[in-house]
């Protein structure tokens, strides 16, 4: 037998974190000291998972010999019924003897036992210091995203008489007969905690520790492939009645205005020009007149002529990228076909959207669903009513009449960071003839975004709130979008009502105000039996990598996240808390990060909660099925197996805002564990 080094008791090693939503290969990747491979472990409860690297708070390296954690047992054995070959940590026998008389599921072992030991001195004083800082960082996330810093001070149920107001601090205040009903950490606390997290992530000791852990995760995954690859392949081939194509894939990050591929969009426009050339669409002009005056011949409307596909001109040029949203580089063409408000009330956009929904509902090629983004800019309070009217309208005509809804879609509302545009507005108040004009503040934007939602939640029976209340039932989250590389001020404690200058507020500052108001709104809606909203912003696509520190504190998951490759500490924090990353390599390839250097395969090997999404099919994809194209290109570019891309698909379901009953149907008996 292979014996452990002297002075090391295997049953006294500190436990690592257990993640209920990790897939099989991920559950013991975090540097377990002793690993045995087994085949089918469905009938045997697993032993506790041990790690010799990460110490819990209060446990020093000198106390390892006297600290017994052998009684630690997983509460949910199903979490450890692995799909991928089953990697188990071995248990010592009675009195710490080694090797144990009985190995885990000994009868079903399919490989030679693989024993790995670390000797005395493996845990250094730097490790101890780093581990305590990691725990401190994770406590910050629990305070904000986990809700530990939020307090419900009075009843929020349907019988409670509440009123909503936007206080001077920029956060909605719910108050009843006994005062404020919900309390969130103030801006000053957030700025202090954010600065502290940035300092922790930048600390040399933490960076070294996290880099080591990530390297070990990488090695453990490679070991899994070497040891279990053949069995995994056999298991994949032995599956009956299911495969990658019949596995549900959710496109977690897709903007509705660019959701149609260039080919689908071109076909749609040509069809409208052929059948509705006499329809008045813009400034009293018919569709035919608009095209004639633009010098566009209907017989030569090729995909190239539309000029929407991304090319070299958009690389690191966000301005050119935004220009690609306008067909033929004509802004009024975008308004006619891709806007909800225009001379035809957004009818063309509604019909095009339903064509896209129908492809997913009919499972053309494979099973898929979407989480489309629609915009609320915060320029006017009436935006919510206009958007809800467009979505909920009973549209007539076209191939798919009815509201712009689908069983295979849930909406996210994206809030562009457009303070520089809003600041140019002048706020007029008072009665006609005696109105006063004041300079706009950031709080005015926040009120336009959030007050209509609070009113629709508190008083859904009022006629002016009914459409918004109905639309919110189909919204699952919020996104924050715009160019992260744009100049911005530092993260300060200036309140929203006092922000009136020309410079952009810091990314973290703006994200805090989104989170704080969504958190208050969620507490209210949950108490009244209504759906709640997640925060899933764009983060780490470009710009300052420390934007990812703010999204770590506040977000359920993020879109892009490629800049995590520049910050190993945050990358490890995202792994530990399984913060979702919805990545779009084809989009990154044209805009900021070339395909060959995209960190997606690295993140995947290390066990981060990563999936694939399309971002903007109109600009980046050649086929009619953009999501399948994204998976196909990633598989070929990064040498992913069919099981790998099925795991990416599984993560897309877990990250999504679809109802639990649907997730359970799509992931079957393994949900929520995987």
N, C-alpha and C positions, 0 to 999 in steps of 0.2 A: 504493500500500500504506500501511497505518497502521503507523507505526513506534513502537517503545517509547520512553519517555523516555530521555534521555541518562543514562549511568552505570548503567543497569540491564541486566544480562545475564540474559536469561530462563532460560538453562540453569543459572544459579547461584543460583536461588531455593531456599530450604530446602524440603525435602519435608514433606508433611503425613502423618499416620498413615493407613495403609490398613487397612480393616476387611474381613476375608474374609466376614463374614456380612451385610454391608450389601446392600440391594437396589440396583438400578441407579441410581435417582435419587439415592441417598445417597452414592455413592462419590466424587463430585467436588463435593459441596455445600460442603465445608469450605473455602470462600474460595479456590478456585483462580483464578489471575490471568488465564488465557487459556482460553476455552471455545469449542469448536466443537461443533455438534450434528450427529449423523449418524443414519442410519437403522439398518441392520442391520450390526452390527460383528462378527458371529460369526466371520468368516474372517480378521480382521486383529488381530494382537496390538497392544494399546494402548501408547501412550507412557507414560513415567513421569508420575505425578501430582505436581504442584508446588503449593506454597502460599507466598504471600508474607507470611504473617502469623505462622505458628508456627515458631519457631526451635528446633532440637534443642539439647540441653545441650552447651555447649562452642562454640557458633557465635554470635558476636556480630554486631551489625548492621554493624560496621566491617570484618568479614571476609567479607562477602557477595561482594565483588568478586574475592576470591581463593579462595573455597571452591567448588569445582565438584562438583555432585551429579548431573551429567548422566549418569553411568554407572548410576544407580539404575534398575533394571528390576523390574517385578513378577514374582514367582516363579511365580504361577499366573495365566496369561492368562484362564482361564475366569472369574476373579473380575470381570473387566471386560466380559464379554459382557452388556451391559445389557439389561434388560427394558424400561426406560422411555426410549426415544428416544435413548439413548446420548450422554451429555455427555462430551466428551473435552478434555483439556488439550493444547494445541498444543505441538509441539516446535520449537525453533529449528533452522535448518539447520547445515551445517558451519561451524566457526569462530564459532558464535554468530550467524550472519547471520539476518536477518529480512526478509520472511517466509520460511519454509522452502519449498523447491521442491516438496515433496510433503506434503500435509496428511494426517492420519490418515484412512484409508478414504475417500479423496477422491471415489471414484466413487459412493459411497452417501450422500453428504451430502444431507440433505433440507431444510436451512435455510441462510440467509445466515450466514456466519461472524460470530460475536459476540466481539469482542476487548475485553478489559478490562485496563487497565494501572494500576499504582499507582506514583506517582512517588517521587523521592528523599526520604528522611525518613519513609517510611511505617512503618518500624520504629523505635520510640522506646526510650529507656532503660527506660521503664516496661514496655514490651512484653517487653524482655529479662528484667527482674526477674520479671514475672508468669509468663513461660514456664518459668523455672527452678523457681518454686514449684509450677506445675502438674505438672511432671515429678516433683517431690518427692512430691506428693500421690498420683500414680499409682504411684509406687514402693511406697507404703504398701499399696495394694491388692494389688500383686504379692506382697508379703511375707505377707499373710494369705490372701486368697482364692486368689491364685496359688500359694501353697504354698512360696514361696522361703524363708520363715522357719521351715519345718518340716523336721526332719531324721529320717531313718530310720537308727537306730544299729545295728540288727542284723536278722537274717533274721526275716521275719514269715510265711513260707510255711507250708503245712499240716504240714510235718515239724518245724517249730520248736515247742519246748515252752515255751509262754507262759502266764503267769498275769496276771490283771487285778485291780487294786485302785484304789480312789479315794483318792488322796493327800489330804493336808490342804489342798492348793491347789484342790480341787474339779474337777480334770481327771483323767480315767482314765489310769492308768499301766500300760503293758504291759511286763513284765519277763521276761527269760529267764535263761539261765545266764551271759550276759555283761553283765547289768544292764538298764537302761531301753532299750526298743526304739524308741520314738518320742518326739521332743522338739518341743514347740510353744512359740511365744513366751509367756513368762509374763504374768500379769495386769499387772504393773508396766510391762512394755514396751507392752502394748496401751493402757493408760491414757495413757501418755506420747505414743504415736503418735496416739491419738484426739484428745487435746488439741491436738497440733500440727496435725492436719488441720482441726480447728475453727478454729484461728487462721489457717491459710492460706485457708480458704474465706471467712473474715470480713475478710481484708485488703482494703483499698480498691483497691489496684493490681490484685489478682486479680479482684475483682468487676467493675471497669471492663473489664478485658481479656476476661473471660468473657461479659459482656453484649454487647460488640462482636462477639465470635465468634458468639454465638447470633443476633444481629440479622442478621449476614451469612448464616448458615444459612437463616434465614427468607426473606431476599431471594433467595437462590439457588433455593430451592424455588419461590417465586413466578415467578421467571424460567423455571424448567423448565416450569411450567404454561403460561405465555404462549407459549413457543417450541415446546414439544413436545405441548401438550394435544391438538390435532387429530389428530396422528399416533398418539398414545397411544389415543385413542378409536377410531380406525380399527383399530388392532392388537387392541384388546379385542373389537371386533365380528367380526374375522376369525378369532378362535380357534374351533377345531372340537373338539367332544367334551369340552369342559370350560368351566366357568363358576364363579361364586362359590358356587353351591349344591353343586356337586360337589367343591369345594375343601375339604380337611379343616380344621376349626376346633377347637382344643382349648380347653375352658373351664379355664384354668389355675388359677382361684381360685374354688372353690365348696365350701361347707361341707355335708357330707352331711346333717346334721340339718335343713337348710333347702333341700335340693336339689330337692324336689318343688314345683311351683307350688301356689298356694293351691287352685286348682280340682282338680288331681290329688289333692292331700291330702284335700280334702273328699269327693271321690268315693270314695276308699279307705276313709275312716272310715265313711261311710254304708254301703258294701258290707259291712264287717265287722260293723256293728251289725245289718244285715239277716240275715247268715248265721252269726254267732258270738255272738249276744247271751247265750248260756248259758256262754260260755267264762270261766273264772275268770281275772281279769287283775290285780286289785289288792286287797291286804289281804283275801283270801278272798271278794271280791265279783265277780260276773259283770260282763261289759261292759254288759249291759242295766241292771243295778242301779246301776252307776257313773253312767250317763247319767241315769237316773231321779232319783237323789239329787242330781244337779247341776241338776235342773230343766230338762233339755234334751230337747226333743221331737224325735224322729227325723224327723218330717215337716217340720221347719222348720230343718234343719241347712244353712243357706245359707253361702256363703263369708263374707258379712258377719258371720254369727253366730260363726264361728270366731275372728274378731278377730285375724288374724295379719298382714294387710297393713299395711305401714308408712303412717303419716300424719304430720300436722304435729306430733303429740305426741312423735315420736322425734328431731326436729331438735335436734342438739347435746345430746341426752339419751341417753347410752349405757345408763343404767339402764332407761329405757322401751323402748329397742331390745331389750335382752335379754329383757324381759317379753313381747315379741311372739313369742318362740320357744314360749311355752306357749299352746296352743289354749284359747280361752275364758278366758284368763288364769288357768288352773288348772294348777298345777305337776304334779299327778299325771297329767293328760292327756298332758303332754310325756313323762313317764316311761313311760306305757303304749305310746305310738306312736313316739317318737323317741329311745329310749334302747336301748343294747345289753344292759343289765342290768336286769331286772325279773322279775316273777312268771312271765312266759312266755319268759324267756331272750332277749328282744329279737326274737321271731319277727315281730311286725308290722313292725318297723323293717327287718328283712331282706327281707320281701316287698315293702315299699314301695320299697326301694332297687333291687331287681331290676326292678321296673316301670320305673324311671328308666333303668337300664342298657339295658333292652330297646329303649327309644326310640332310643338312640344306636346300638345294634347294628343295628337295622333301618333306619337312615338315614331316619327319618321327616322329610320336608321338606328335609333337607340332610345332608351328612356332618359329623359332630361326634364329639368324644370328651371325656372329663372327667378331672380330677385331684381327686378328692374328699378332703376333710379329715376325719379321725377324730381324736379327742382322747385324749391321754395327759396326765393332770394331775400326776403325780408324787406323789400322796397316798399310794399304796400300791405296793409293788413287784409285786404280783400283777396290776396293771392290764394289763400286757402279755399275760399268759396269758389273761385274760378277753376282751380284745379279739381276740386271735388265734383263740380258740375260737369267737367269734361269726362272724368272717369265714370261717374255714376249715371250719366245720361243714357237713355234707351235709344241708341243710335239705330236709325233705319237704313235699309239698303246695304250694299256691299255683300260680301260672301258670308260675313259673320255678324249679324245684327245684335243689338243689345249693348250693355255696359262694357267698358274696357276692363274686364275682369277675366280671370282664368283660374281654373283649379290647379294649374301648373305654374302659377306666378304669385308672388307676394311682392308688395312694393316697399322700397326704401325711399325716404325723402332725403335728397342731398341738399346741403346748405352751402353754396359757394361763399368763399371768404372774399367778399366784394366791398369791404369798407371803403376802399379808395373811390369807388363809384357812388356809394350811398352818401358819402360825405358831401358830395356836390349838391345834394338836395337841400332845400330850405323847408323847415317845418313850419307850417301855418296853423295857427290855433285861434279860437275865438269865433264869434258870430260873423256872418257876412257883413262887409262894410267896416268892421272894426277888428279885423284879424291882425295878429302880431306874427312876425317872422323871426324864428330863432334858428341858431346853428344846430345842425343834426348831431346827435350823440350815438354812440354804439348801443346804448340802451334802447333807443328808438327802434333799431333793427331787431333787437331781441324781443321787444313787445310785439312787433309785426309777425315774428315767427311763432311765438309761444302763446300769446293771449287767445287767439282763436281756438287753439287746441284745448286750453283750460276751459274756455266757455262751452265748447262742444261736449266736454266731459262732465262738467257740472250741470249743464242745462241742455241735454240733448233733445228735449221735447220742444224747445223753442224753434220756430220756423226757420229763423236765420242760421241755426246751428245744425239742423237735421242732416243736410248733405255732408257737412264736414264730419259729423259724428259717424255717419255710415262709411265714409271713405276711410276714416281712421281704423275701422275694423279690418281693413285689408293692408294696413301698413305694419311692418314688423321692426323697422329700425330707422336710424338716421346716419347719414354719411356727411363728412366735411370734406369739401373738394376745392381745389385750385392749385396753382403753381407753388409748391413748397420752397422753391428756390428764389421766390420773390423777396426783396429786402423787407426786413421786419424789425421792430423795436425789441428790446429785451423783455423778458417776462417780469412785469412789475405789478405792484399792488394798486395801480390806478383803477378806480371803480368804473364800471361801464358807463354810468351817467356823466362821468368826467372825461371820457375819451372823445375828444373832438378834433384832434390834430390831424395832419395829412398822412402821417406814417401808418403803416399797417401794424395792428397789434400782433404780438407774438403768437405763434401757432398754439403753444400750450395754454396761453391766456384765453384764446377764443374757444379752444376745446373744453376748458373748464366750464365756461358759461353754457355750452351745449349740454355737457354732462349734468351740471347742477340742476338745470331746468327740466331735463328729461327725468332725472331721478325723482324730483318732486312730483312730476306728472305721473310717473309710474306708480309711486306710492298711492296716489289718489285713484288711479285706474284699477290697480290690483284690489284695493279695498272695495271697489264697486263692481267687481267681477268682470272687468273689461281686459282686453289684450294690452300688453305692455310693449315697450320699444327698447331695442338694443342700440348701442352706439358702436358703429363700425366704420371709422373714418379712413380716408386715404392717409397713409403715414409711411415715411421711409422710402418714397419713390425717388425723391431727389432732395436737395437742400441739406439742412442741418440734421445729422443722425440723431441728435438728442430730441427731435420731435417724437421719436419712438419711446422716449422715457415718459412723455405725457400720455401717449396712447396706451402704454403699459399700465399706467395708473388708472385710466378712466374707461378703457374700451373693452367690449366683449371680444372683438376680433378686429383685424385691420385689412386694408387692401394694399397690395404691393409688398412693402417691407423689405425691399432689396438692400436698403442701407443697414440692415441688421448685420450684414456681412462685414461692415466697418466697425462694429461695436460688439466685441465678444461677450461682455458682461450682460448687456441687454439681451443678446441672443440666447444666453443661458437662462436668463429670467423668463423669457418667452417660452422656452422649453419647459421649465419647471412648472409654470402655471398654465401650460398648454393654450396660450393665447393664439387664436386662429390667424393664419395668414392666407389670404386669397390672392394668389400670385398670377400674373399674366405675362409670361415670357415673350410672347409675340409682340405685345404692346411695348414692353421694356426694350425689346430689340430695336424698335424704330425710334424710341424716344430717349432712353437714358442708359440702357445696359444691354450690351450685345449678348446674343444667345449663348455663345460659347463661355462667357464668364458669368452668366446668371447663377446666383447662389441656390436656386431651387433644389437641385439634386443634393447639394451639401446639407441644406436644411432638412430635407427628407431623410437622408441617411442618419442624421443626428436625432431624429424623432420629434422635430417640431411639428406642430399641428398645421400642416400645409396642404393646400389644394390648388386646383387650377380654375381660372376663370378667363373670360374673353375681353372684358373692358369695353372695347368699341369695335364690334365686328365690321361696321361700315368702313372703318379705316384700315383695319389690320388683317382681315381674313379674306381668303380667295374663294372658299367654298360656301355653299348655302348652309352648311352645318358647322358653325364657327366653333362650338364647344368640342365637337368630335375632332375638328382640325387641331385645336389646342392640345388635346390629349395625344393625338397621333404624332404631332411634331415633337412634343416633350418626350414621348416614348422613344422615338428614333434618335433624338439629340442627346438624351441622357442615359441611354441604354437601360430603360426601365422594363421590367417584366410585366406580364398581364396582371399578376398579383399586385405589383407596385401601383399600377394605375387604378386598380380596383380599390386600393387603400386610399389613394387620393380622392376617388369618388366618394368613398365612405366619409372622409373628413368633410367633404362639401355638404353632406347631409347634416352632420353634427354641427357645423358652423351656421347652418341656415336658420331662418326664423320660421320655418314651417312647423305646424302643430305637432305635438308629441305623437298623436295617433298616426300621423303620416310617417314620421320618422320610424316609429315602431313597425309599421307596415313595410317600409323600404329596407330597414336593417334587420327585421324579423326578431327572433328571440334574443339576439345579442345586444339590442338597444336597452339601456343607454351605454352599456359597456363597450359596444363596438359592433 
